[in-house]
Amino acid sequence: MSREGVVVRISRKSLLISGIILLLFFVGVTYELPYYIYKPGMVDSLDHVVEIEEGNESEGHLHLVTVSGSQATPIQYIAAKLMSFHEIMPLNEVRPEGMSDKEYMHQQLMMMEGSQNTSQYVAYKAANKKAEIQYEGVYVMNVVEDMTAEEKLEVGDEIQEVDGRKIKEATDLTSYVGSKKPGEEVTFSIIRDEEELSETIELTSFQEDTEKVGVGIQLATEETVNVEPEIHFSSGNIGGPSAGFIFALEIYNQLTDEDLTKGYEIVGTGEIDYDGNIHRIGGIDKKVVAAHREGIDLFFAPSENGRSDSNYIEAKHTAESIDTDMKIIPVDTFDDALEYLDAIDPK
């Protein structure tokens, strides 16, 4: 056998091995598994996210904090198994089966818009400024698989009435339906693609909560909050409702003369309602890690009226596990946060 022939065979073998390695790497970084990975996200100052005409500036900063999430590839899945504060969840527990990426993102952005409306109302009222709510419709955001609304209602349907009762906001529907029993029927008057339709649907219990009755839909109330002075949000593609509380603090801080921050770098998280109550959110352990990495001083977390497994308790345990100097503060309401910041000494 010639020397040249040996060299040719070795080159082909090397080329084949290289090709297999490249193929495996390509699959490892592009093939999507039926899992979703959550990990610590970013911390973003609200100075450039919330703008109010002639709003006051502050010495410190209020920040929103996010959880980063994406569908897992094989390499990301392995990495998440090895890294702290990375959570792997089945995809169908994050995004309902049949919901597209576009529909899921639209849902998250609508939740963000809702949180901005609520935060405006709470903050402007607290600052004795004009704030009025204008309701513009209740929409189906998701239809739960194997529930009775499936194949009768669709994502995007606008619900006008239920059993002849006008539906102004989502709680009008949930309160009415919640008073009924499994097996009863309710009639939905909806608008779909500009066409008025009527659907009669049987109520049933939810598998994960048998005491809860419904038809298997998630709702969103589209509303506008009219305020003076004008306000503008630039939150980009950040979705979900959990920034509502910290938005309210930033808005109030810009509307009032006193600097709430007193020179501190502050993070807050929690969904806020129109009464100023702060509600539980997901992924708070990852948010604590993200805030610690950015050198945050104070971290407000929902206390959930003292629940033993509240966001605050989980945040506190996480802070202890990573040995951070950042202080974790429990809050149940918007006023709790104002009182805490009013009482502390400047940094």
C-alpha positions in Angstrom: 0.0 0.0 0.0 1.3 3.4 -0.9 2.0 6.1 1.6 -0.3 8.4 -0.2 -3.2 6.0 0.1 -2.8 5.8 3.9 -2.8 9.6 4.1 -6.0 9.8 2.0 -7.8 7.3 4.3 -6.8 9.1 7.4 -8.0 12.4 6.0 -11.4 11.0 5.1 -11.7 9.5 8.6 -10.8 12.8 10.2 -13.3 14.6 8.0 -16.0 12.1 8.9 -15.3 12.5 12.6 -15.3 16.3 12.3 -18.6 16.2 10.4 -20.2 14.1 13.1 -18.9 16.4 15.9 -20.2 19.5 14.0 -23.6 17.8 13.5 -23.9 16.9 17.2 -22.9 20.4 18.2 -25.5 21.8 15.8 -28.2 19.6 17.2 -27.1 20.3 20.7 -27.5 24.1 20.3 -30.6 24.2 18.0 -32.9 21.2 18.6 -35.7 22.2 20.9 -36.7 19.9 23.7 -40.1 19.8 25.4 -38.7 21.7 28.4 -38.4 25.3 29.4 -35.5 26.7 31.4 -35.8 29.6 33.9 -32.7 31.3 35.2 -31.7 34.7 36.7 -32.4 37.5 34.3 -31.5 41.2 34.1 -31.9 44.2 36.4 -32.9 47.3 34.6 -33.1 50.9 36.0 -36.6 52.4 35.4 -35.2 55.9 34.7 -35.4 55.3 30.9 -38.4 52.9 31.1 -40.9 55.3 32.8 -41.0 58.9 31.6 -43.4 61.5 33.1 -43.6 65.1 31.9 -41.4 67.1 34.2 -40.9 64.1 36.4 -38.6 64.5 39.4 -35.1 62.8 39.3 -33.7 60.8 42.2 -30.2 60.2 43.7 -30.6 56.4 43.8 -32.5 54.2 41.4 -35.5 51.9 41.3 -35.1 48.8 39.1 -37.2 46.0 37.7 -35.7 42.5 37.7 -36.6 39.7 35.4 -36.4 35.9 35.1 -34.9 34.8 31.8 -36.7 31.9 30.1 -36.3 29.9 26.9 -37.2 26.5 25.5 -34.3 24.1 26.2 -31.8 22.7 23.7 -29.8 19.6 24.7 -26.8 21.7 25.7 -28.8 24.2 27.7 -30.6 21.3 29.4 -27.4 19.7 30.5 -26.0 23.1 31.7 -29.2 23.8 33.6 -28.9 20.5 35.4 -25.4 21.5 36.6 -26.0 25.2 37.5 -27.6 26.7 40.6 -30.9 28.7 40.3 -31.7 27.2 36.9 -35.1 25.6 36.9 -36.3 23.0 34.2 -40.0 22.7 33.6 -42.1 20.7 31.2 -43.0 22.9 28.3 -46.8 22.2 28.7 -46.7 23.6 32.2 -45.3 26.9 30.9 -47.1 27.3 27.6 -50.4 25.4 27.2 -50.4 22.9 24.4 -51.6 24.4 21.1 -50.5 27.9 22.1 -48.0 29.3 19.6 -44.9 31.3 20.6 -46.6 34.4 19.1 -49.8 33.8 21.2 -47.8 33.2 24.3 -45.7 36.4 23.9 -48.9 38.4 23.1 -50.3 37.1 26.4 -47.2 38.1 28.3 -47.2 41.6 26.8 -50.8 42.1 27.6 -50.1 41.2 31.2 -47.3 43.8 31.2 -49.6 46.4 29.7 -52.2 45.6 32.4 -49.5 46.0 35.1 -48.6 49.4 33.8 -52.2 50.5 33.8 -52.7 49.4 37.4 -49.4 50.9 38.6 -50.3 54.2 37.1 -53.7 54.3 38.8 -52.2 53.4 42.2 -49.3 55.8 42.0 -51.3 58.8 40.6 -54.0 58.3 43.3 -51.4 58.1 46.0 -49.8 61.3 44.7 -53.2 63.1 44.5 -53.0 63.3 40.7 -55.8 62.7 38.1 -56.3 59.0 37.3 -59.4 57.5 35.6 -60.0 53.9 34.4 -61.7 53.3 31.1 -62.6 49.6 30.4 -62.4 48.5 26.8 -63.2 44.8 26.8 -62.5 41.3 28.3 -60.7 38.9 26.0 -59.9 35.2 26.1 -56.1 34.8 26.5 -56.0 31.0 26.7 -58.4 28.0 26.4 -57.5 25.1 28.7 -57.2 21.7 27.0 -59.8 19.1 27.8 -62.1 21.7 29.5 -65.6 22.5 28.4 -64.7 25.8 26.6 -62.4 23.9 24.2 -63.7 24.1 20.6 -66.3 26.7 21.7 -64.2 29.7 22.7 -61.0 30.8 21.0 -58.0 33.0 22.0 -58.9 36.6 21.1 -62.7 36.2 21.6 -64.1 39.3 23.2 -66.7 38.4 25.9 -69.6 40.9 25.9 -72.1 39.2 28.2 -72.6 36.0 30.3 -76.2 35.0 30.8 -77.2 38.5 29.8 -74.9 40.1 32.4 -72.6 42.8 30.9 -69.0 41.9 31.4 -66.9 45.0 32.0 -63.8 43.4 33.5 -62.6 39.8 34.1 -63.6 39.7 37.7 -67.2 40.3 36.7 -67.2 36.9 34.9 -65.1 35.0 37.4 -67.2 36.1 40.4 -70.5 35.2 38.6 -69.2 31.8 37.4 -67.6 31.0 40.8 -71.0 31.2 42.5 -72.3 28.3 40.4 -72.0 24.5 40.6 -70.5 21.9 38.2 -73.0 20.8 35.6 -74.8 24.1 35.3 -74.6 25.9 32.0 -73.8 29.5 31.2 -74.3 31.3 27.8 -71.5 33.5 26.5 -72.2 36.4 24.1 -68.9 37.0 22.3 -67.4 38.9 19.3 -65.1 36.9 17.0 -63.7 38.5 13.9 -66.3 41.2 14.1 -69.1 38.6 14.2 -71.5 38.3 17.2 -71.8 34.7 18.5 -73.5 32.9 21.3 -72.1 29.8 23.0 -73.7 27.8 25.8 -71.0 26.0 27.9 -71.3 23.6 30.8 -69.4 24.4 34.0 -66.9 21.9 35.4 -64.4 21.6 38.2 -60.7 22.1 37.5 -58.5 19.0 37.8 -55.8 20.8 39.9 -58.4 22.5 42.2 -61.7 20.6 42.4 -63.3 23.4 44.5 -62.9 25.8 41.6 -65.6 25.9 38.9 -65.3 27.3 35.4 -65.1 26.5 31.7 -61.4 26.5 31.3 -60.4 30.0 30.0 -57.8 32.6 31.0 -59.0 36.2 30.7 -57.5 39.6 30.2 -59.2 43.0 30.7 -58.2 45.6 28.2 -58.3 49.0 29.8 -56.9 52.4 29.6 -55.9 54.6 32.5 -56.2 58.3 31.7 -53.7 60.3 33.8 -52.3 63.8 34.1 -49.5 64.6 33.7 -48.8 62.3 30.8 -46.7 59.2 31.1 -44.8 57.0 28.7 -43.5 53.4 29.1 -40.6 51.9 27.1 -40.5 48.3 28.4 -39.8 46.7 25.1 -40.4 42.9 25.0 -40.5 42.4 28.7 -43.7 40.6 29.5 -45.7 39.5 32.5 -47.4 41.3 35.5 -44.6 41.2 38.1 -43.2 44.6 37.5 -46.4 46.4 38.5 -45.4 47.2 42.1 -41.9 48.7 41.2 -43.5 50.6 38.3 -45.9 52.2 40.9 -43.0 53.2 43.1 -41.1 54.7 40.2 -44.1 56.7 39.0 -44.8 58.0 42.5 -41.2 58.9 42.9 -41.3 61.0 39.8 -44.6 62.6 40.7 -43.6 63.8 44.2 -40.9 66.1 45.4 -39.4 63.8 48.0 -36.8 61.3 46.7 -38.0 57.9 47.8 -34.6 56.2 46.9 -32.5 58.3 49.3 -29.5 57.2 47.3 -30.2 53.5 47.5 -30.3 51.0 44.6 -33.7 49.4 45.0 -35.5 46.4 43.4 -39.1 45.5 43.9 -41.2 42.7 42.5 -44.9 41.7 42.8 -48.1 42.1 40.9 -50.1 45.0 42.1 -53.9 45.5 42.0 -56.0 48.7 41.9 -56.3 48.7 45.7 -52.5 48.7 46.0 -52.2 45.1 47.3 -49.0 43.3 46.2 -49.4 39.7 45.1 -47.2 36.7 44.7 -45.0 36.2 41.6 -42.9 33.3 40.2 -39.1 32.9 40.2 -38.3 35.1 43.1 -35.1 33.1 44.0 -33.7 33.8 40.5 -34.6 37.5 40.9 -32.7 37.7 44.2 -29.6 36.2 42.5 -29.9 38.7 39.6 -30.3 41.7 41.9 -27.3 40.5 44.1 -25.1 40.3 41.0 -26.0 44.0 40.2 -25.1 45.3 43.7 -28.7 46.1 44.7 -29.1 47.5 48.3 -32.8 46.8 49.0 -35.1 44.1 47.6 -38.9 44.4 48.2 -40.7 41.0 48.1 -44.4 40.1 48.6 -45.1 38.9 52.1 -48.5 37.5 51.3 -49.9 38.4 54.7 -47.3 36.3 56.5 -47.6 33.0 54.7 -45.0 30.5 55.7 -44.0 29.9 52.1 -44.4 33.4 50.9 -42.2 35.1 48.2 -40.6 37.0 51.1 -39.6 33.8 52.9 -38.2 32.3 49.8 -36.3 35.5 48.9 -34.8 35.7 52.4 -33.7 32.1 52.3 -32.1 32.6 48.8 -30.3 35.8 50.1 -28.9 33.8 53.0 -27.7 31.0 50.7 -25.8 33.3 48.5 -24.5 35.4 51.4 -25.5 38.7 50.1 -25.5 42.1 51.9 -28.7 43.0 50.1 -31.6 43.6 52.5 -34.9 41.7 51.8 -38.0 43.7 52.9 -41.5 42.2 53.2 -44.4 44.2 51.8 -48.1 43.5 51.5 -49.2 46.8 50.1 -47.9 49.8 48.2 -48.2 51.9 51.4 -46.0 49.4 53.2 -43.2 50.2 50.8 -43.8 54.0 51.1 -43.7 53.8 54.9 -40.5 51.8 54.9 -38.7 54.2 52.5 -39.9 57.2 54.4 -38.5 55.8 57.7 -35.0 54.8 56.6 -32.0 57.1 56.7 -30.3 58.3 53.5 -27.5 56.1 52.2 
